[in-house]
Amino acid sequence: MSEEEKLSNNVNSSKEIESWIFSLLPVGVAFLFYIVFILQSDFENKGLFMAIGAAAGFSGLESYWILKGLKSRRVHLVIMGSVGIAITLAALYIYMSFTS
């Protein structure tokens, strides 16, 4: 592999990481508004609603990366997205089992 190809791969991977980090920003802002809404309401199980909202937002973000990986034929993105969804659902299941 030539030096130019190595440099090109490093630039592409750093742009992917940058894109992933900046894709978290809108989800974080939306989740902040969601939390403010839930805290101001008079629901009984506020913690459960916040946990489900966080899991839904994170799973949606991971689904985006799975689709991006499928379109660009990058298996590592699909695997990382699938593992992320599995970890999110497992964490939600554990949280729900302790709160109910």
TAWO-V550326 format. One record per backbone hydrogen bond with DSSP energy under -0.5 kcal/mol. CO is the residue of the C=O (numbers start at 1). NH is the residue of the N-H. Records with the same first field share a line. If there is no record, write none. Layout:
CO->NH, NH
This chain:
2->6
3->7
4->8
5->9
6->10
7->11
8->12
9->13
10->14
11->15
12->16
13->17
14->18
15->19
16->20
17->21
18->22
19->23
20->24
21->24, 25
22->26
23->27
24->28
25->29
26->30
27->31
28->32
29->33
30->34
31->35
32->36
33->37
34->38
35->39
36->40
37->41
38->41
44->46
45->49
46->50
47->51
48->52
49->53
50->54
51->55
52->56
53->57
54->58
55->59
56->60
57->61
58->62
59->63
60->64
61->65
62->66
63->67
64->68
65->69
66->70
67->71
68->72
69->73, 74
73->75
74->77, 78
75->79
76->80
77->81
78->82
79->83
80->84
81->85
82->86
83->87
84->88
85->89
86->90
87->91
88->92
89->93
90->94
91->95
92->96
93->97
94->98
95->99
96->100
